[in-house]
């Protein structure tokens, strides 16, 4: 078959290099750095979404259905205080908090699939910064979550949710959501590295994340919960986030006087929780990833 | 010019917890040659390749690719080699061209080069038409070829192939062999693992047989077959009526004769050509008509069986069919 690739003389002198392709000279391999490499991987992940738009269901149809279900089905029977437009407005921060918590889901599923199919190995065999695989996955997941936040904001506007505080407060709320998403990425990397299949990830995450995101002030006020449950719910880090976002958007009043400590300083607590979760989860996640891939 | 080997393993060991997967494997592959790492499932082939390609850190021992130590300088190793893993590790949701672009981009190659290389490689692997189709629609053989094309985008001087033809139909397998031969002709050094003795026989200049993490034999296919000792002389008589007389003649020079009446064949162990010449002389002096007189060397299968006491692998039907 093949033709004739003349090896350039320059190649011969370098000694250890041999092997040519038709009409191609060995190209210069350039180290483009972590960011460029990560973005190359992000672009690949975005092509995935383009080819399989249903990958976005978890941040589009699903939360929108939740907004509609809770707003119109349960909404009438849940009384909330301090929300100018009632339960529907109060609900929005909760659903966004839950959706961002599910970022861990997205990361875990994507990572497990890539490990499983050998894509991660292929990338690790390339002369790139090894972190690019995880950074690329994380940036994609934050983009993914951001799409969800935009869609939910629009849905919220349609059902009567409004931002009633200043631009800075509103922006801080969105920032906290993304910060939370960042912490959840590490949980995703941990689970994605530890589980052997996408099905296992789905099973585990469904069984844990759903209860955890409901056992908070996301969909119903904690005041009416049995007291033991209420304590757990109010110490749930997600509750701090949701309370912070609600307050910053002017969708609720301050937490009741008898609420647990974090809810009285929700913004600060959210920052502490996310930093703390990251500090615990990141080393575990990196170790799990290392163990899974580098053995 | 003294040239350093393209690939070297020196006493590589890998433990997983308390299990020893690779137990002191050493070999050396000269530039531009092909090493076949042959062994059954679980012999430690993939683990060896993972260590050589920097994916897994050796418990002890050293390995060099294109002169670079896999532990000391993994980055330089990654710059000099391509890896085609056991499962075709191409991205199913991307097109063939996008797969090449992704890996080319990660190598930091220029877009202009990637475009040219993409066209050339797709053409070379008969994927030009499929280049803009999503890989999901590809057949197994096409995926393997794309996988190889992707591994070649930066034209690595050393290529590792982990069971490149496992799961392929016979035709695709033979096609892939041709492609690999082309690469070698152009100077690429290959290390390929295989469970198929025939594949090693077809492609490899040098074969390293490993079993349970240890090298149990190495050499060229020819040496391996020879070293495995017993060749046999096979005599096929023209007339079945002569079989008994032929057997008697043979027994004068060898101790053991195996008779196959249906095939009109007599088989006698004989160590090499000299025995065969002698036997030829005997029949020449007699009036027995022969259809054929030949020396049968042991196949790699026989070699493997002798070395390990077990078959290399259940050969799949495909392998059997491919066999000439």
Interface residues (C-beta under 8 A of the other chain):
Chain A: X1 X2 X5 X7 X15 X16 X17 X18 X19 X20 X21 X22 X23 X24 X25 X26 X27 X28 X29 X30 X31 X32 X36 X37 X40 X41 X43 X44 X47 X48 X51 X52 X117 X118 X119 X121 X122 X123 X124 X125 X126 X127 X128 X132 X293 X294 X295
Chain B: X1 X3 X4 X6 X16 X31 X32 X53 X54 X55 X56 X57 X66 X67 X75 X78 X79 X80 X81 X82 X83 X85 X86 X87 X89 X91 X92 X93 X94 X98 X102 X103 X105 X106 X107 X108 X109 X110 X113 X116 X117 X120 X121 X123 X124 X134 X150 X152 X154 X155 X156 X157 X158 X159 X178 X182 X183 X185 X186 X187 X188 X189
